[in-house]
């Protein structure tokens, strides 16, 4: 039973929501951030980068306290206002490629995370979890929802469709040319129906936001232990999520770029690959694989196709069948000597939307020696891996939609 509840969102006013909303802080270059903050006093970046006001880089808990101050200033200035009644929020994104994502923003249960009703498929870093937990405890809010996915549900789909026929609370377009819409559901009967539909689901899955959900869970554990009168309905028991049906998810792959051949010549490297892959030289024409367990490779100005010799590789788990894991186990680790995919600076990742151009230019420039492409994982693979309690290698999926910060805010 998945517990999803409405909440009183803190939201920007309609007139300036497009100015407030921002991408995650780390997705901007320094120049991009400074440009936006120079010319846009409403940007949520002013909250998460409070040292900008003093032309100073501020880190740690001192920064967190200033984030809290900036947030309160935005509320005091009427930039943010809190809804008077708990609500669900229907949120729709139409990106520049015409892809449409529709779902519901609500508060999901940290206890469900603990009990594996909300399932995970990626490893998290303990240090990063703790850092973000401390951040949440200090600032007292969450401004970017975790992306969760659930099996397609006709009742929820009908509610979303009917809600979208009404007047949108927000409608704005960002500089990336994606248009965002938000509708509020505060009717008690409709809220009850939505909650009942989620209660009937045994499992929902994290699509994107593993560190945010893990940190929210740590916050819940801390606050529960500190509160002798804990009831289970306090705001810290929940975290903000954007729940969309599985059919709305779009998954791209991450390609791999490696800086050297681990001391091997090109010929020695190809011979080692030949032991487990059937290799075809595709020449200078760009090539991308079309099947699972097939890979593209760009090396020394030429494209290659790699076809797994399946008789030599054993698939024992759902994780073994994942191409990102397969490439790691057959090439990156044993041949190229990359054990730690998360921290080894010899490897970098390119999301599949820019894969062919970026791999070629990165190798041709001499910054990298070889690049590998693959097809994306599927929702079914993600679910199977999560159901088996296994974790994908880092950068196995690049999942859309990518959410904006500051559109709805959940206060603890």
C-alpha positions as CSV (number, residue, x, y, z in Angstrom):
1,X,0.0,0.0,0.0
2,X,1.6,3.3,-1.1
3,X,0.7,6.3,1.1
4,X,0.5,9.5,-0.9
5,X,-1.0,12.6,0.7
6,X,-1.9,16.1,-0.3
7,X,0.0,19.1,1.2
8,X,-0.1,22.8,1.4
9,X,2.4,23.8,-1.2
10,X,4.3,27.1,-1.1
11,X,4.3,28.4,-4.6
12,X,5.4,31.5,-6.5
13,X,2.7,33.9,-7.7
14,X,1.4,33.2,-11.2
15,X,2.9,36.4,-12.7
16,X,6.5,35.5,-11.9
17,X,6.6,31.7,-11.7
18,X,8.6,31.4,-14.9
19,X,11.2,33.8,-13.5
20,X,11.4,31.9,-10.2
21,X,11.7,28.3,-11.6
22,X,15.2,27.1,-12.1
23,X,17.1,24.0,-13.1
24,X,19.1,22.2,-10.3
25,X,22.0,24.4,-9.2
26,X,24.8,22.1,-10.4
27,X,23.3,21.9,-13.9
28,X,24.4,25.5,-14.7
29,X,27.9,26.6,-15.5
30,X,29.3,29.4,-13.3
31,X,28.8,31.9,-16.1
32,X,25.2,30.8,-16.6
33,X,24.3,31.0,-13.0
34,X,25.9,34.5,-12.6
35,X,24.1,35.7,-15.7
36,X,20.7,34.6,-14.5
37,X,21.3,36.0,-11.0
38,X,22.6,39.3,-12.4
39,X,19.4,40.0,-14.4
40,X,16.7,38.0,-12.6
41,X,16.1,38.9,-8.9
42,X,13.3,36.3,-8.7
43,X,15.3,33.3,-9.7
44,X,15.3,30.4,-7.1
45,X,19.1,30.4,-7.6
46,X,19.2,33.4,-5.3
47,X,17.9,31.2,-2.5
48,X,20.2,28.2,-3.1
49,X,23.3,30.5,-3.7
50,X,22.9,33.0,-0.9
51,X,26.6,34.0,-0.9
52,X,26.0,35.8,-4.3
53,X,24.5,38.7,-2.3
54,X,27.9,39.2,-0.7
55,X,30.1,38.2,-3.7
56,X,31.4,35.3,-1.6
57,X,31.3,31.6,-1.8
58,X,29.8,30.2,1.4
59,X,29.8,26.5,2.2
60,X,28.4,24.1,4.8
61,X,25.9,24.9,7.6
62,X,26.6,28.7,7.3
63,X,25.3,28.5,3.7
64,X,22.3,26.4,4.7
65,X,21.3,29.0,7.3
66,X,21.5,31.7,4.7
67,X,19.5,29.6,2.3
68,X,16.8,29.6,5.0
69,X,17.0,33.3,5.3
70,X,16.7,34.0,1.6
71,X,13.7,31.6,1.4
72,X,12.0,33.5,4.3
73,X,12.7,36.8,2.5
74,X,11.0,35.5,-0.6
75,X,8.0,34.7,1.5
76,X,8.0,38.0,3.2
77,X,8.2,39.8,-0.1
78,X,5.2,37.9,-1.4
79,X,7.1,36.1,-4.1
80,X,6.1,32.8,-2.4
81,X,2.7,32.1,-0.8
82,X,1.4,29.0,0.9
83,X,-1.9,27.4,-0.2
84,X,-4.6,27.5,2.6
85,X,-5.7,23.8,2.2
86,X,-3.9,20.6,1.4
87,X,-4.0,19.7,-2.3
88,X,-2.6,17.5,-5.0
89,X,-1.1,19.2,-8.0
90,X,-1.5,18.0,-11.5
91,X,1.7,18.9,-13.3
92,X,2.3,18.7,-17.1
93,X,5.5,19.4,-19.0
94,X,5.6,19.6,-22.8
95,X,9.2,19.8,-24.0
96,X,10.6,21.2,-27.2
97,X,10.6,17.7,-28.8
98,X,6.8,17.4,-28.3
99,X,7.1,14.9,-25.5
100,X,4.4,15.2,-22.9
101,X,4.6,14.3,-19.2
102,X,1.7,14.4,-16.9
103,X,1.5,13.4,-13.3
104,X,0.6,14.3,-9.7
105,X,2.7,16.2,-7.2
106,X,2.1,14.9,-3.7
107,X,3.8,13.9,-0.5
108,X,5.1,10.3,-0.3
109,X,5.9,8.3,2.8
110,X,9.4,7.9,4.2
111,X,8.1,4.8,5.9
112,X,7.2,3.4,2.5
113,X,10.8,4.1,1.5
114,X,12.0,2.2,4.5
115,X,9.7,-0.8,3.9
116,X,10.5,-1.0,0.2
117,X,7.0,0.0,-1.0
118,X,9.0,2.7,-2.7
119,X,11.7,0.8,-4.5
120,X,15.2,1.9,-5.6
121,X,17.4,0.8,-8.4
122,X,20.5,3.0,-7.9
123,X,23.2,3.1,-5.2
124,X,23.6,6.3,-3.2
125,X,26.7,7.8,-1.5
126,X,26.4,7.9,2.3
127,X,28.3,11.1,2.6
128,X,26.1,12.9,0.1
129,X,23.0,11.5,1.8
130,X,24.2,12.9,5.2
131,X,25.1,16.3,3.7
132,X,21.7,16.8,2.1
133,X,19.9,15.6,5.2
134,X,21.7,18.3,7.2
135,X,20.7,20.8,4.5
136,X,17.1,19.8,4.7
137,X,17.1,20.0,8.5
138,X,18.5,23.5,8.4
139,X,16.4,25.0,5.5
140,X,13.2,23.3,6.5
141,X,11.8,22.7,2.9
142,X,12.2,20.7,-0.2
143,X,11.9,22.6,-3.5
144,X,12.4,19.8,-6.1
145,X,10.3,16.7,-6.1
146,X,11.6,13.2,-6.4
147,X,10.4,11.6,-9.7
148,X,8.4,8.4,-8.9
149,X,6.6,6.1,-11.4
150,X,3.6,3.9,-11.0
151,X,1.8,1.3,-13.2
152,X,-0.6,3.0,-15.6
153,X,-3.9,3.6,-13.8
154,X,-7.1,4.4,-15.7
155,X,-8.8,6.2,-12.7
156,X,-5.8,8.5,-12.0
157,X,-5.4,9.1,-15.8
158,X,-9.1,10.2,-16.0
159,X,-8.7,12.6,-13.1
160,X,-5.5,14.1,-14.6
161,X,-7.3,14.5,-18.0
162,X,-10.4,16.1,-16.5
163,X,-8.3,18.4,-14.3
164,X,-6.3,19.6,-17.3
165,X,-9.5,20.8,-18.9
166,X,-9.8,23.5,-16.3
167,X,-7.9,26.8,-15.7
168,X,-4.3,26.2,-15.0
169,X,-2.8,27.8,-11.9
170,X,0.5,28.1,-13.8
171,X,1.4,28.1,-17.5
172,X,4.9,29.2,-18.5
173,X,7.7,28.4,-20.9
174,X,11.4,28.2,-19.9
175,X,14.5,29.1,-21.9
176,X,14.9,25.5,-22.9
177,X,11.5,25.9,-24.7
178,X,9.7,23.4,-22.4
179,X,6.2,24.6,-21.3
180,X,5.0,23.8,-17.8
181,X,1.4,23.7,-16.5
182,X,0.1,23.2,-13.0
183,X,-3.5,22.6,-11.7
184,X,-4.6,22.3,-8.1
185,X,-6.8,19.5,-6.8
186,X,-8.3,20.5,-3.4
187,X,-11.7,18.8,-3.7
188,X,-11.9,16.3,-0.8
189,X,-13.7,13.6,-2.8
190,X,-11.2,13.7,-5.6
191,X,-8.3,13.7,-3.2
192,X,-9.8,10.6,-1.5
193,X,-10.0,8.8,-4.8
194,X,-6.4,9.5,-5.7
195,X,-5.2,8.3,-2.3
196,X,-7.3,5.1,-2.6
197,X,-5.8,4.3,-6.0
198,X,-2.3,4.7,-4.7
199,X,-3.1,2.7,-1.6
200,X,-4.1,-0.2,-3.9
201,X,-0.6,-0.2,-5.4
202,X,1.9,-2.6,-3.7
203,X,4.9,-0.8,-5.2
204,X,6.0,2.4,-6.8
205,X,9.5,3.1,-8.1
206,X,12.0,5.8,-7.9
207,X,12.8,7.0,-11.4
208,X,15.1,9.9,-10.5
209,X,16.1,11.4,-7.2
210,X,17.6,8.5,-5.2
211,X,19.8,10.8,-3.1
212,X,16.9,13.2,-2.4
213,X,14.7,10.4,-1.2
214,X,17.4,8.7,0.8
215,X,18.2,12.1,2.5
216,X,14.5,12.6,3.3
217,X,14.4,9.2,4.9
218,X,17.4,10.0,7.1
219,X,15.7,13.2,8.1
220,X,12.6,11.2,9.0
221,X,14.6,8.8,11.2
222,X,16.4,11.7,13.0
223,X,13.2,13.7,13.7
224,X,11.3,10.6,14.8
225,X,14.0,9.7,17.3
226,X,14.0,13.3,18.7
227,X,10.3,13.6,19.0
228,X,8.9,11.8,22.1
229,X,5.3,12.5,20.9
230,X,5.9,11.2,17.4
231,X,2.5,10.3,15.7
232,X,3.5,9.5,12.1
233,X,1.6,12.3,10.5
234,X,4.2,15.1,11.0
235,X,5.5,16.7,7.8
236,X,8.9,15.1,8.3
237,X,7.3,11.7,7.7
238,X,6.9,12.6,4.0
239,X,8.8,14.0,1.1
240,X,7.6,15.8,-2.0
241,X,7.3,13.6,-5.2
242,X,6.1,13.9,-8.8
243,X,4.4,10.7,-9.6
244,X,3.9,9.9,-13.3
245,X,2.7,6.7,-15.0
246,X,5.2,4.3,-16.4
247,X,4.1,5.0,-20.0
248,X,5.1,8.7,-19.6
249,X,8.7,8.0,-18.6
250,X,11.4,8.5,-21.3
251,X,14.7,6.8,-20.7
252,X,17.9,7.6,-22.5
253,X,21.2,5.8,-22.1
254,X,24.5,7.2,-20.8
255,X,27.4,6.4,-23.1
256,X,30.9,5.9,-21.8
257,X,34.1,7.8,-22.7
258,X,37.5,6.4,-21.5
259,X,40.7,8.4,-21.5
260,X,43.2,5.6,-22.4
261,X,43.4,1.9,-23.3
262,X,45.0,0.9,-20.0
263,X,48.5,0.5,-21.6
264,X,47.3,-1.5,-24.5
265,X,47.9,-0.8,-28.2
266,X,44.8,-0.5,-30.4
267,X,45.5,-4.0,-31.8
268,X,46.0,-5.6,-28.4
269,X,42.7,-4.0,-27.2
270,X,40.8,-5.3,-30.2
271,X,42.2,-8.8,-29.7
272,X,41.0,-8.8,-26.1
273,X,37.6,-7.6,-27.1
274,X,37.4,-10.3,-29.7
275,X,37.4,-12.9,-26.9
276,X,33.9,-12.0,-25.9
277,X,32.5,-9.9,-28.7
278,X,32.1,-10.3,-32.5
279,X,33.6,-7.1,-33.9
280,X,32.8,-5.4,-37.2
281,X,34.5,-2.3,-38.4
282,X,31.8,0.2,-39.6
283,X,34.2,2.8,-41.0
284,X,33.6,6.5,-40.6
285,X,29.8,6.4,-40.8
286,X,28.2,7.0,-37.4
287,X,26.8,3.8,-36.0
288,X,24.4,3.2,-33.0
289,X,23.3,-0.2,-31.8
290,X,19.7,-1.3,-32.2
291,X,19.6,-4.3,-29.9
292,X,20.2,-5.2,-26.3
293,X,23.7,-6.6,-25.6
294,X,25.0,-4.9,-28.8
295,X,27.4,-1.9,-28.4
296,X,28.9,0.8,-30.6
297,X,32.5,1.8,-30.2
298,X,34.4,4.7,-31.6
299,X,38.2,4.3,-31.7
300,X,40.9,5.9,-33.8
301,X,38.5,7.7,-36.1
302,X,36.3,4.6,-36.9
303,X,33.1,3.1,-35.6
304,X,32.8,-0.5,-34.6
305,X,29.9,-2.7,-33.7
306,X,30.3,-5.2,-30.8
307,X,28.0,-8.2,-30.6
308,X,28.2,-10.2,-27.4
309,X,29.2,-13.9,-27.8
310,X,26.3,-15.0,-25.6
311,X,27.6,-18.5,-25.0
312,X,30.5,-17.0,-23.1
313,X,28.4,-14.8,-20.7
314,X,26.0,-16.1,-18.1
315,X,22.8,-14.1,-17.1
316,X,22.0,-15.0,-13.5
317,X,20.1,-11.9,-12.5
318,X,18.2,-8.9,-14.0
319,X,21.2,-6.8,-13.4
320,X,23.4,-9.1,-15.5
321,X,21.1,-8.4,-18.4
322,X,21.6,-4.6,-18.1
323,X,23.9,-3.3,-20.9
324,X,25.6,-0.8,-18.6
325,X,26.5,-3.7,-16.2
326,X,27.4,-6.0,-19.1
327,X,29.9,-3.4,-20.5
328,X,31.4,-2.9,-17.1
329,X,31.8,-6.6,-16.4
330,X,33.2,-7.5,-19.9
331,X,35.2,-4.4,-21.0
332,X,35.6,-1.5,-18.5
333,X,36.7,-3.6,-15.5
334,X,38.7,-6.5,-16.9
335,X,40.3,-4.9,-20.0
336,X,40.4,-1.2,-19.3
337,X,41.0,-1.5,-15.5
338,X,38.2,0.7,-14.3
339,X,36.9,-0.7,-11.0
340,X,35.1,2.3,-9.5
341,X,32.7,3.7,-12.1
342,X,31.7,6.5,-9.7
343,X,35.0,7.9,-8.8
344,X,37.6,6.9,-11.5
345,X,38.6,10.1,-13.4
346,X,39.5,8.0,-16.5
347,X,35.8,7.6,-17.4
348,X,33.1,10.1,-18.2
349,X,29.5,9.8,-19.2
350,X,27.4,11.4,-22.0
351,X,23.6,11.2,-22.0
352,X,22.2,9.5,-25.1
353,X,20.6,12.6,-26.5
354,X,24.0,13.9,-27.5
355,X,25.9,10.7,-27.7
356,X,27.1,10.2,-31.3
357,X,28.4,13.8,-31.8
358,X,30.0,14.1,-28.4
359,X,31.7,10.7,-28.5
360,X,33.2,11.5,-31.9
361,X,34.4,15.0,-31.0
362,X,35.8,13.9,-27.6
363,X,37.8,11.1,-29.1
364,X,38.9,13.0,-32.2
365,X,40.2,15.8,-29.9
366,X,42.5,13.4,-28.1
367,X,40.8,14.0,-24.7
368,X,39.6,10.4,-24.8
369,X,40.8,7.3,-26.5
370,X,37.6,5.3,-26.9
371,X,33.8,5.7,-26.6
372,X,31.0,3.2,-26.2
373,X,27.3,3.5,-27.0
374,X,24.4,1.3,-26.1
375,X,20.6,1.3,-26.3
376,X,18.6,2.6,-23.3
377,X,17.4,0.5,-20.4
378,X,13.6,-0.1,-20.2
379,X,11.1,0.5,-17.4
380,X,10.7,-3.2,-17.1
381,X,14.4,-3.7,-16.5
382,X,14.5,-0.9,-13.9
383,X,11.6,-2.6,-12.1
384,X,13.1,-6.1,-12.3
385,X,16.4,-4.9,-10.9
386,X,14.6,-3.0,-8.1
387,X,12.4,-6.0,-7.3
388,X,15.4,-8.2,-6.9
389,X,16.9,-5.7,-4.5
390,X,19.9,-5.0,-6.8
391,X,21.4,-1.7,-7.8
392,X,22.4,-0.4,-11.3
393,X,25.9,1.0,-12.0
394,X,26.1,4.8,-11.8
395,X,24.9,6.6,-14.9
396,X,22.9,3.7,-16.3
397,X,19.8,5.8,-17.2
398,X,19.1,9.4,-18.2
399,X,15.4,9.8,-17.4
400,X,12.9,12.4,-18.5
401,X,11.2,14.6,-17.4
402,X,13.8,16.7,-15.7
403,X,12.1,18.8,-13.1
404,X,12.5,22.4,-12.1
405,X,13.1,23.8,-8.6
406,X,10.8,26.4,-6.9
407,X,7.5,25.6,-8.6
408,X,6.0,23.8,-5.6
409,X,7.8,23.7,-2.2
410,X,7.1,21.3,0.6
411,X,7.8,22.5,4.1
412,X,8.8,20.1,6.9
